[in-house]
Amino acid sequence: MDFRRLFRLSATGLAAAVLLVSGCTSGDSSSSGAESAVSGAPTELKKFYGQKLGWRDCGVPGFQCATMKAPLDYGEPDGTEIRLAVARKKATGPGKRLGSLQVNPGGPGGSAIDYLQGYAGIGYPAPVRARYDMVAMDPRGVARSAPVECFTGKEMDAYTQVDQTPDDAAERKILADSYKKLARGCEKRSAEVLPHVSTIEAARDMDIFRAVLGDKKLPYVGASYGTFLGATYAELFPTRVGRFVLDGAMDPSLPAAELNRDQTAGFETAFKAFAADCVKQPDCPLGTGSPADAGKRMKEFFNALDAKPIPTGEPRELGESLATTGVINAMYDESAWPGLRESLSSAMDGDGSGLLALADSYYERAGDGSFTNLMYANAAVNCLDLPAAYTEPAEVEKAVPSFQKASPVFGTGLAWSSLSCAYWPTKATGAPHRIEAKGAAPILVVGTTRDPATPYKWAQSLADQLSSGVLLTYDGDGHTAYGRGSDCVDTAINTYLLEGTPPKSGKKC
């Protein structure tokens, strides 16, 4: 379990799908536009930049799908090819078309196509959808794009239940062995793609997609990990940056251990906000005292589950690990707080079904016991992008106090989850570094002050690093800001996307 997963689709409030299936069409950009978009492509990659997509109906009302080819290894462009799933919803008008707005919800491991079809393509503001083709690509290794696979459903169930707060040497060995088993499973089932799912490679794929769509510049909205993907694109192709929005920003300059510890503090900040609200409610299962008292009761409950799991109405019991995951899931969106109070109350009365459902949602586990590849892709990208936070249990033991200081409620478990890349079969190819993207158009960086997964200071740092960074602050709860109810935030972002005018840097909503 690696809590560096940085997105929740539910945070955006998924809209309902429209009812009519669109007809299948092919072609989009004029040939002159396509030629212009391909100009500047390296000679060895022109066969990819110049490819034509065969758009087809993909069974979701209003959307079309296609398959795009890219080199598996950009160092060997004439070698094996990888097939990447892409989708679009064409601009509805009125108004002049502004290009193809690529979207990515984060993860790493989140399906951009699911996000497009489930929310962005039908839930983004109508004026934005009128002027842009809404497009998405599942990044390499994710969902429909040569997905990384590691475990069977039963193996993943066992993995999610391993004790994340080991109390002795035997439990530490069991936890380390679970990470080793995940690494072996991924290597066994996904050996070919595993070394080639880095964020840099995904960003290069994005540029091929831009060219294939006929756009000279790339308009983009990335959330959470999608901000790191977008910033990486800007670093590689600064002059091709169009209207860029990076919402819920990551800080690319931080090593893995610091990222994990910062995120641990972010979840503590979010929990304190939940606790402050909870103790005011008549149904709060954590008491009606102070938020600090609520935190102590939460930790006591986790400790009780560590000692004795409770039934859930199905073969899986609710232990500390799954309960912690369920609570953390609810931290991504304050609209989940009432449901969390109810689930906690039931669990404290001996029924763990509610918290189990929250944990299953986090892991994208279906009722039949199957999982999407979200968590496998998440591990594969994280472990390739940065060297492991810690390489052996002894290092984690030394770090635990600093994580506990960052979060008395979640610190111990999140410290031990930072060991997950220690045994990865492929060596990290990335390293922490500042991203400046000199020469890029204005890049709008959005930060939420009590964001659990991407702490606000990360947005401040990224906006400062980027030579054209513009910081927009949302004083609020939950993960990311666009489309979450702030007219101030939405107006600023929409104005930038539609008119090209970013807000004044430092604007607060």
N, C-alpha and C positions, 0 to 999 in steps of 0.2 A: 504494500500500500504506500503510495507516494502522494502526499498531499500537495505537491506542486502542480496538481491539475488546477487550471485557472479559469474555469468557466462554468456557467450553468445556463442552459437555454431557458429554464423556467424563470430566470430573473427578468426576462423581457416580456413575460406575459403573452404566451403564444396565441396568435389569432386563429380564428377558424378559417378553413380553406374555402375558396370560392367554388361555385358549383359546376361550371361548364368546362369541358375539356377543349383546349384550343386545338386548332388544326396544325398538322405538321408542316413546317416550312423549312426551306434551306436557304443558305446565303444570308448576308447581312450587310457588311461594309462594301463599298464600291471597290473596284480593283485598284484604283489609284490610292484610296485610303489605305488599303491593305499593304500595297507596296511601300507607302510611306512609313507605315508602322513597322515593317520588317527592316527598313534601312538601318544600318549600323549593327546588324546582327553578325556575330562572328561567322566566318565562312563555313567552318565545320558544323555550325548549328543551323544553317539556313534551311535545311530540309525540314527542320522542326518549326522554325519561325514562319515558313511559307506554307505549312500544311493547311488543308481545308477541312473543316469539321462537318460531319454529316448529322445535322440536327434532326431529332426525331421526338415524337411524343413519348413521354416517359411515365405516363399513367397518373400524373398529378395535375389537376386542373390548372391550365394557364401556363404550364412550364414545359420546356423542351430540354432534352439531354443529349450529350454527345460524349465521345471518347477522344482524348487528346494524347498524342505520343510525345515522350521526352526521353532523353538518354537516362538509363539507370545510373550511369556514372558519367558525370560531365567531363571527367578526365579522359574518358574513352567514348566519345560521341558516336563512333561507328560500331560500338559494341551493342550489348543488350539494350533493348528499349523497354520502357515502362509505360503502361497505359493508365491515364489519369481521367477520372470521371469529372465532367463539368456539366453545368446546367445554367439555364437562363430563363428570365421572364422579360419579354421585350417591353420597351417603353410604351406606355399607353397614350401619351399625349394628353392635352395639347401642349404646345410649346416646342421649341427646337430641342432635338435630342442632344444631350451633353456627353454621351459616351456610355461605356459599360462600367458600372459601379461594382467592383469586386468586393465581396464581404467574407469575413472569417470570424467565427465566434470564439475561437481560442482553443484551449485544451492544455498542451497539445494533445490532439487526438479527437477533437470535436469535428463532426461532419459539417462542413460548410454548406453542402447541398441540403442536408436536413434543415439547417438554419435558414437557408434561402427559402425553401419550400414551406417550412413551418412558421416562419416569422417575417424575415426581411422582405421577401417578395410580395407579401400581402399585408404586412403590418407596418412597414416604414411609411412615413407621411406620404400621402397621395401626390403632392407636388414633386417629391423626389422620384417616386415610381413613374410619374408622367414623363420625366425628362431623361431618365437613365434606363438603359437595359440593366436589370438587376441580375448579376451573374455570380457564380461560385464554382470553386474547384475543391474537391476533397483532396487535401494534401497527400503526397506520397506516403504510403503506409497506413492511411486512414480510411476506414469505411469501405468505399467502393474503389479506391485507388491502391491496388496491390497491398491489401491490408496486412499488417503484422498480426500474426496469430501465435499464441503461446500455450494456452491451457484449454482443456475441455471445461464444460460448465461445472462439473463436479469438482475438478481441480481448482477452479477459480473460487468456488464456494469455500473450499477448505482454506485457500489463501486469504480470503477476506476475514476469516475467523481466527487467524493466528494472533496470539497475544502480543500487542504492540507496546506493552509496558512490562518487560521481563523483570522478574524479581530475583532471579538467581542465574547461575551459569547454565543450568539445564534449559531454562526458558530462553536465555540469550542464544543458545545454540539452535533451538527450534526456530526462532525468528530468522537468524542468519541462514539456516538451511532453506527456509521458505523463499528467501530472496535468491538463493542459488538455484532452487528448483524453477523459479520463474525465468531466470536467465537461460537455463538449459532448455526449457520449453520453447522459448522464443528462438533460440539458436537452431533447435531441431526443426521447427515448423516454418521459420522465416529467414533462413541463413542468407539467401541471396539479397533480399531487400534491406536487411537489418543495418548494414554499413552505409546505407544511402537514403536515410530519412531525416537528414539534418535540416535545420531551418534555412541554412544557406541554399541548399538544393531546392527546397520548397519555394523560396523566393525567386530562384532562377526559373522555376516552372511558371510562376506567376507572370514573369516577363514574356515567356513564350505565349501564354494565354492572352496577355495584352495585345501582342502583335497579331495573333491569329484572329482576334476580334476586330482588328483594324484601328486600334486606338494609338495615337502617337504618345499620349501620356496615360498613366494609370490612375483613375479615381478609385479610392479605397476607403472602406470602413472596417477597421479591425478592433475586436474587443479582447481584453485580457491577453493571453498568449498571442492573439492576433496582432497586438501592438508590437510585440517583438518581431513577429514575422514582417509586419509593415516597416518597422525601423530597419530591419535587415535589408529589405528591398531598397529602401531609400539610400542605404549605405552603398549597395552594389550599383544602383542605377539612379543617381540623384537627379539627373536631368530629365528622367522619365516620370518623376513624381507629379501626379496631378493633385486634385483636391483630396488630401489625406486626413482622415480622422482616426486617432488612436485612443480608444476609450478604455479606461481601466489599465493604465500603462504599467509595463514591466521596466525594470532598470537593467539594461544589458551589461552594465559595468560591474555587477556584483557576482562574486563566486557563489557556488551552489549552497554552501553552508550558510552564508549570510542571507541569501534569498529565502532559504527555508526558515531561518530564525526570524527574519522580518515578517514572513507570512504568518508564522506562529503568533507574533505580536498582533498582527492584523486580525486574526481570529479571536484573540482575547479582547481587542477593542470592540469587535462586533458582539461578542458574548456579553460584555458589560452593558452595551446598549440594549440588548435583549433583556438582560437581567433587570436593568433599571425600569424597563417597561413592564416586565413580568410582575415584579413585586407590587406594582400598583393595581394589578388585576385580581379580582376575587378568586379566580381559578388557578392562580400561580402555584405550581407544585413545589416551587423552591422557597416558599415562605413569603412573608410580607415585611421582612426586615430590610436590610441594606443590600445593594447589589453585591457587595463583598460577601455577605452571608449567603446569598444565592449561589455564588461561585463555589463556596465551601460545600454547600449541600450537593451541588452538581458533581463535584469531585468525589464526595463520599458515596454518591450513587454509582459512579463509575467503578470505584473500588469494590463496592458490594457485588457488582456484576462480574468483576474480575475473579472474585472468590466463588460466586455461585450464579451462573447464567440463569435466565428465566425463560419460560415457555413462550412460544409465539403462535401456537396453533398449527404449526407445521414442523417437519423434522428438524429444522434449524432452530437452535436456541439463540437468545439474544445475550451475548457476552459484552464485555467492555469495548472490544474493537468495533463491532457493528454498531453499538449504541453511540460511540464517539463519532463514527462516520455519519450516522443519522443526524446528530445534533449539529455537526459541522455543515452538513448539507443545508439545514435550515438557516444558517448564518448568511447564506448568499443573498437572501431576499427577505426583507422585513415582513412581506405579506405572508410568509410561512410561519411567523411567530405564533399566531393563535393555534395552528395545527401542532406546532412543537409543544406548546403547553399541554394540549390534550394528550399527545403521545407520551410525554413524560409522566403525566398523571396516571395514565393506564399502566405504564411500565413500573411505576412505583407501587402500583397495586397488583403487580405480578403478571401483566399482559404486555409482552414486548412487541406485539404485531405492528403497532404504529411506528415505532423507531426502526424496526426492520424494514418497513416499506420505505422510509426515508433513506436508509442505507442502500437499499436496492435501487432506488432512483439515482442516487449518486453514482453507483457502479454501472448503471444502465443494464440491470439484470431483468430479464423478462420473466413472466409468470411460469414459463415452461422450464426455467433453470438455465436458459442460454444467456450469454452476455454479448453486447457489441464488442468491438475491438478497442474501445476507447482507452481502457487502462493499459492495454498492451502497447498501443501507439504512444500513449503518454510516457511510459517508461522508455521506450525506444528512442524517442526524440530527446527527452531530457538527458538521458545518459550519453547521447552522442554530442549534444550541444555544449555540455560543460563537464569537466572532470568531476568525479564523484565527490560529494561533500565529505564523506568519511570512507576510509578503506577497510576498517576493521572495527569490531565491537568495542575494543578498548578506547578508541577515539571517541565513539559516541558517549561512552560512560563519562569521559571527561567533559563533554559538551552538554550533558543533560542539565546541570545547574543553570547554565545560561538560557536554555530553552524554558526551564521552569520559571525563571525570572521573567521571561517574555510572556509566558502564559501559565499561571498556576493550574488552570483547568486542563489545557491541552498539551502543555510543554513536553512532558515525558514521552508521550506517544509520538508526537511530531518529531522529536529528536531521533527516536529510533527509526522512524520511517525514512529519515535522511540517509540511512545505510543502504537503501534499495539499489543504488547504482554500483555498489562496491564490487559486485561479482559479475558485472555485465560482460558479455562475450566480445563486444566490439569496443575498441579504444575511442575515447572522446576525440572529436576532430575540432571542436570549437573551444573558445576560451573567453572569459569575461573581458569586456573592453568597452570603452566609450564609443558611442556612435554619434558622429557629427553630421554626416550627409551634406557636406558643403555643396552648394549649388542647387539644392532642392527648393521647390516652391514651399510656401508656408505649410507647416504640418501642425495640425490642431491636436494637442495632447489634452486629454480629459481625465481628471482625477476626482474621486469621491472621498470625502474626508474620513468616513468610517467604513471604507471598503475592507472586507475581511480577507480577500484573496490577493489583491494588489494594493498594498498600503499606499496611502496618499503621497508619501514622500517619494515613492518611485516615480509618480507622474511629475512631481517637481523636478526630480533629477533628470528624467528623460527630456523634458522640455528645455532644461538648461543645457544638456549635452547637444541637442540638435541645433545646428546653426540657424535654422529657420523655425525653431519650435515656438509654439504659441500655447500657453497654459490656460485652460478653462477649468475652474474649480466648482464642484458641486458639494455643498455642505449638506450631507445626507448619509443615509444608511444603505447597505446592500452593495452588490458587486456591479460596477459600471454605472453609467448615468443616462445614456441616450435612450429615449423611449420608456423611461421609468417614472414619468409623471411630472417632471420639472419643465414647465413651459419655457423658462429661461434657458435651460440647457438645450432643449430641442430647437428653439428659435435660433440660437447661436450656431448650432451645427447645420440646421437646414439652410440658413442664410449663406454659410460658407459653401455647402454643396451646390446650391443653386446659383449663387451670384459670384462665388469666388472670393468673398470678403470675409476673412476670419475676424473673430472678436478681438478686442484689444487684449494683449497678453496680460494675464493676471485677473481677468474678469471672474467674478464670483457669483454663483447662483445659490 
